[in-house]
């Protein structure tokens, strides 16, 4: 996997501008902040985000992959202002689950998600390298 950083561009924080990879593609459908039983344990944005990231990591494990194999993330949040106001906490929650693996990322504010209680939904594309 190669991080794509054009010369002269400022380095992004918490994501990559681009990633090039070769191998088995893994597509993780949008994960929200509920547990394996589809129950929300919190209405807190950071708590739901942590759970959604744990859900992503669990699906990746099913494919024999981990956070280091992520090449793209798309985040859908219901409150841009809460996302921005809690960036420091969000970064800590992200690193606690995903470590320091920062794929290409898009974050979009949406008016709502299919589960009314959800505050964030995260989908991921990962690439598991072919065996050497």
Secondary structure, DSSP 8 states (H G I E B T S, - for coil): -EEE--TT----SSSBSEEE--SEEEEEEEEESB-TTS-B----HHHHHHHHHHHHHHHHHHTT--GGGEEEEEEEES-HHHHHHTHHHHHHHHHHHHTT---EEEEEE-S--SSTT-SEEEEEEEEE----
